[in-house]
């Protein structure tokens, strides 16, 4: 009888229990899918937000609003936008953050600090990119075709990551290299040309400042050199003399990424000189070669040697750009910290990194040419 009374009492308590005391209702929340940050001529921070209304998403009629405000900090500019709209602003976990070049050339962490400190701000899937010019201008476009602007940019970045034009990066994975004295990072670099949003290349950072960039053509090889590639990487190279207008002078090939081999070794010589060996073995499939003749082994060997030489020269150009920008994207400093701590403590890495000697070799091996094998 006592057990039955106790059970009835607990059941009564459950009926009157409404849930956790700190439950956070999303009924009145406004979803921010994309945010952009620029500096005004007066040095104020201008934040632009895309706020999405998903109330009619089941009918395929999602709409968005673009709001902006200035402030002395990220939080202040966000609060000013909150004062303009109805409901609270929440940030989408698959959203995008854009930083205009004026912001990126400052200490980028200063504009990210509040996002890492805010417990409700998503980080694991949020994409981040640098914009050539004003980032807010991109969001002002509101939509491209049938996609709202934030969704369009996110999908564009993810698709270009898959083909190794952009390095894969999220707000969460950005933090470790940003705070690591022995490792720099790179971000997608976008631009607005008329009504189009294009890939400008890859933005290189030294410490926490934007210092240089690579082109979109250099992107796939750079990503392979970092050792963090995704699905595929495509290259187009001129292998015959003659006009660039003649398609027969070019070959197009894709790296077989699951078989790519990368080797990086850092050596410190007795005189203190730092040498880095960076080698790539690149098996590829030919996807377009108008002159054909790939059944001829002699011709394939000639192309392997020619492409290896071209790709090695391309890799050397990438390294020169990295060193000129001070961007230690391969983490050579991190290797010194881990394996040569005494050397690391004795050098000024900002001054020493441009003097590091890189010895690079890219070996291309044609292993397939489609159904014409």
C-alpha positions in Angstrom: 0.0 0.0 0.0 2.8 2.3 0.9 4.5 1.6 -2.5 1.3 2.4 -4.3 0.9 5.7 -2.5 4.5 6.6 -3.2 4.1 5.8 -6.9 0.9 7.9 -7.1 2.7 10.8 -5.4 5.5 10.7 -8.0 3.1 10.5 -10.8 1.3 13.6 -9.5 4.7 15.5 -9.4 5.4 14.5 -13.0 2.1 16.0 -14.1 3.0 19.4 -12.7 6.6 19.3 -13.9 7.0 21.6 -16.9 10.6 20.8 -17.7 14.0 22.1 -17.0 14.1 25.5 -15.3 16.6 26.9 -17.7 14.8 25.7 -20.8 15.5 28.0 -23.8 12.5 28.4 -26.1 13.3 28.9 -29.8 9.7 30.0 -30.6 10.6 33.7 -30.8 14.3 33.3 -32.0 15.5 34.7 -35.3 18.0 32.5 -37.1 21.2 34.2 -38.4 22.6 32.1 -41.2 25.5 34.4 -42.3 27.4 37.2 -40.8 30.0 39.6 -42.3 32.4 42.0 -40.7 34.1 45.1 -42.1 35.8 48.2 -40.8 34.3 51.6 -41.6 36.6 54.5 -42.7 36.3 55.8 -39.1 37.7 52.5 -37.8 34.4 51.2 -36.4 33.3 47.6 -36.8 30.4 47.1 -39.1 28.5 43.8 -38.8 26.0 42.6 -41.4 23.7 39.7 -40.7 21.5 37.6 -42.8 18.4 36.6 -40.8 16.3 33.8 -42.2 12.6 33.3 -41.7 12.0 29.5 -41.9 8.3 29.6 -40.9 7.3 28.7 -44.5 10.3 26.4 -45.2 8.0 23.4 -45.6 6.5 25.2 -48.6 10.0 26.1 -50.0 9.4 29.8 -49.3 12.2 30.7 -46.8 12.9 34.4 -46.9 15.7 36.5 -45.4 16.4 40.0 -44.2 19.7 41.8 -44.2 20.5 44.0 -41.2 23.7 45.9 -40.3 25.0 48.0 -37.5 28.3 49.5 -36.3 30.0 49.3 -32.9 33.2 49.2 -31.0 33.1 45.4 -30.7 31.4 42.3 -32.2 29.0 42.0 -29.3 28.0 45.7 -29.3 27.2 45.6 -33.0 25.2 42.4 -32.6 23.2 43.9 -29.7 22.4 46.9 -31.9 21.0 44.6 -34.5 19.0 42.7 -31.9 17.4 46.0 -31.0 16.3 46.4 -34.6 14.6 43.1 -35.1 11.8 41.2 -33.3 12.8 38.1 -31.3 16.3 37.0 -30.2 19.1 36.3 -32.7 20.5 32.7 -32.8 23.2 31.6 -35.1 22.8 28.6 -37.4 25.2 25.7 -36.7 25.9 25.3 -40.4 26.4 29.0 -41.0 29.1 31.1 -42.6 31.2 34.0 -41.3 32.8 36.4 -43.8 35.6 38.9 -42.9 36.4 41.8 -45.2 40.0 42.4 -46.1 40.2 45.4 -43.8 39.3 43.2 -40.8 41.5 40.2 -41.9 44.6 42.4 -42.1 44.1 43.3 -38.4 44.4 40.7 -35.5 41.7 38.3 -36.7 41.4 36.7 -33.2 40.1 40.0 -31.8 37.0 39.6 -33.9 36.6 35.9 -33.0 37.2 36.0 -29.3 33.5 36.6 -28.4 32.4 33.7 -30.6 34.6 31.3 -28.8 33.6 32.6 -25.4 29.8 32.5 -26.0 28.6 29.0 -24.9 25.6 29.1 -27.3 27.6 30.0 -30.4 28.1 27.0 -32.8 31.6 26.3 -34.0 32.0 22.8 -35.3 30.3 23.2 -38.7 30.5 27.0 -39.2 32.5 28.0 -42.3 34.8 31.0 -42.3 36.2 33.0 -45.3 38.0 36.2 -46.3 36.5 38.6 -48.8 38.4 40.7 -51.2 36.7 44.1 -50.5 33.7 44.5 -48.3 32.2 41.3 -46.9 28.9 43.0 -46.2 28.3 43.8 -49.9 28.1 40.0 -50.6 25.3 39.5 -48.0 23.4 42.6 -49.4 22.8 40.5 -52.5 20.3 38.4 -50.4 20.0 35.5 -52.8 21.5 33.9 -55.9 19.0 32.0 -58.1 16.8 30.0 -55.7 19.3 30.0 -52.8 19.4 32.5 -50.0 22.9 34.1 -49.8 24.2 32.3 -46.7 23.2 28.9 -48.0 24.7 29.7 -51.4 28.1 30.7 -50.0 28.2 27.7 -47.6 27.5 25.2 -50.4 30.0 27.0 -52.7 32.8 26.7 -50.1 31.9 23.0 -49.3 31.9 22.0 -53.0 35.3 23.8 -53.5 36.7 22.0 -50.5 35.7 18.7 -52.0 37.8 19.4 -55.1 40.7 20.9 -53.1 40.4 24.4 -54.4 39.9 25.5 -50.7 41.5 24.0 -47.6 38.9 22.6 -45.3 38.4 24.8 -42.3 35.7 25.5 -39.7 35.4 27.9 -36.8 36.3 25.0 -34.5 39.4 23.7 -36.4 40.7 27.3 -36.9 41.4 27.9 -33.3 44.4 25.6 -32.6 46.6 26.8 -35.5 45.5 30.4 -34.8 46.9 30.2 -31.2 49.9 28.0 -32.1 53.2 29.9 -32.5 54.6 27.1 -34.7 51.7 26.8 -37.2 49.9 29.2 -39.5 46.7 28.7 -41.4 44.8 29.6 -44.6 41.2 30.4 -45.4 39.0 30.5 -48.5 39.3 33.8 -50.3 36.1 35.1 -52.1 35.3 38.2 -54.1 32.2 39.8 -55.6 32.3 40.6 -59.3 29.1 42.1 -60.5 26.3 39.8 -59.5 28.7 36.8 -59.2 30.5 35.6 -56.1 33.7 34.0 -57.2 36.6 32.1 -55.6 39.6 34.5 -55.5 41.9 31.8 -54.1 43.3 31.1 -50.7 44.0 33.7 -48.1 47.3 33.2 -46.2 47.8 34.2 -42.6 50.9 34.9 -40.6 50.1 34.7 -36.9 46.6 36.1 -36.9 46.9 38.5 -39.9 46.1 38.2 -43.5 49.4 38.6 -45.4 49.1 37.1 -48.8 47.2 34.8 -51.1 47.4 32.0 -53.6 45.4 31.7 -56.8 42.6 29.2 -57.4 44.9 27.4 -59.8 47.4 27.0 -57.0 44.8 25.8 -54.6 44.6 22.1 -55.4 48.4 21.6 -55.2 48.7 23.6 -52.1 46.0 21.5 -50.4 47.8 18.3 -51.4 51.1 19.7 -50.0 49.4 20.3 -46.7 48.4 16.6 -46.5 44.8 17.4 -45.8 43.0 16.7 -49.1 39.4 15.6 -49.7 37.7 13.9 -52.6 39.6 14.9 -55.8 42.0 17.5 -57.2 42.1 18.4 -60.9 44.9 20.0 -62.9 45.2 21.4 -66.4 48.7 21.8 -67.8 50.1 23.0 -71.2 52.4 20.2 -72.4 52.8 21.1 -76.1 54.1 24.3 -77.7 51.6 26.4 -79.6 48.7 28.8 -78.9 46.8 28.6 -75.7 43.6 28.6 -77.8 44.4 25.1 -79.0 42.9 22.5 -76.7 45.3 19.9 -78.1 48.2 21.6 -76.3 46.7 20.8 -72.9 46.2 17.8 -70.7 43.7 17.5 -67.8 44.2 15.0 -65.1 42.8 14.2 -61.6 44.8 13.0 -58.6 43.8 9.7 -57.2 43.7 11.1 -53.7 43.3 7.8 -51.8 46.7 6.8 -53.3 48.6 10.1 -52.9 51.7 9.9 -50.7 53.2 12.9 -48.9 56.4 13.0 -47.0 57.7 16.0 -45.0 60.9 15.9 -43.0 62.6 18.8 -41.1 66.4 18.7 -40.6 68.6 21.1 -38.7 72.2 21.2 -40.0 75.2 21.7 -37.8 75.5 25.3 -38.8 71.9 25.9 -37.7 70.5 25.9 -41.3 67.0 24.5 -41.4 66.1 22.2 -44.4 62.7 20.8 -45.3 62.2 17.9 -47.6 58.6 17.9 -49.0 57.8 15.2 -51.5 54.5 14.2 -53.2 53.9 11.0 -55.2 50.9 11.8 -57.3 49.1 9.0 -59.2 46.7 10.5 -61.7 43.9 9.7 -64.1 43.9 11.5 -67.4 40.4 12.9 -68.1 41.1 14.9 -71.2 44.0 14.7 -73.7 42.9 15.5 -77.2 46.1 14.1 -78.8 45.5 10.7 -77.1 48.4 8.3 -77.8 48.3 7.3 -74.1 48.6 3.6 -75.1 52.2 4.4 -76.1 54.3 3.7 -73.0 57.1 6.0 -74.3 54.7 8.9 -74.6 53.3 8.2 -71.1 56.8 8.2 -69.6 57.5 11.5 -71.4 54.3 13.1 -70.0 55.1 11.7 -66.5 58.5 13.4 -66.6 57.2 16.7 -68.1 54.3 16.9 -65.6 56.5 16.1 -62.7 58.8 19.0 -63.7 55.9 21.4 -64.1 54.3 20.4 -60.8 57.6 20.6 -58.9 58.1 24.2 -60.3 54.5 25.0 -59.3 55.2 23.7 -55.8 58.3 25.8 -55.5 56.3 28.9 -56.5 53.7 28.1 -53.8 56.5 27.8 -51.2 58.0 31.1 -52.2 54.7 32.8 -51.8 54.2 31.2 -48.4 57.6 32.3 -47.2 57.1 35.8 -48.6 53.8 36.0 -46.7 55.4 34.6 -43.6 52.8 31.9 -43.6 54.1 28.6 -42.0 51.1 26.6 -43.3 53.0 23.3 -43.2 53.8 23.7 -39.5 57.6 23.7 -39.8 57.8 25.6 -36.6 55.6 23.0 -34.9 58.1 20.3 -36.0 60.9 22.3 -34.5 59.0 22.7 -31.2 58.4 19.0 -31.0 61.7 17.6 -32.3 64.3 20.4 -32.0 63.2 22.5 -28.9 66.6 24.0 -28.3 66.7 25.3 -31.9 63.2 26.7 -31.6 64.1 28.6 -28.4 67.3 30.1 -30.0 65.7 31.5 -33.2 63.3 34.4 -34.0 61.0 32.3 -36.1 59.5 35.4 -37.8 62.9 36.2 -39.2 64.2 32.6 -39.7 61.2 31.1 -41.5 61.8 33.0 -44.8 65.4 31.6 -44.8 64.3 27.9 -44.5 65.5 25.9 -47.4 62.7 23.8 -49.0 63.6 20.8 -51.2 60.5 19.9 -53.0 59.7 17.1 -55.5 56.3 16.2 -57.0 56.3 12.9 -58.9 53.4 12.4 -61.3 52.5 8.9 -62.4 49.7 8.4 -65.0 48.0 5.2 -64.0 44.7 5.6 -65.9 43.0 7.4 -68.8 39.3 6.6 -68.5 37.6 4.0 -70.6 40.4 4.3 -73.3 42.7 2.3 -71.0 
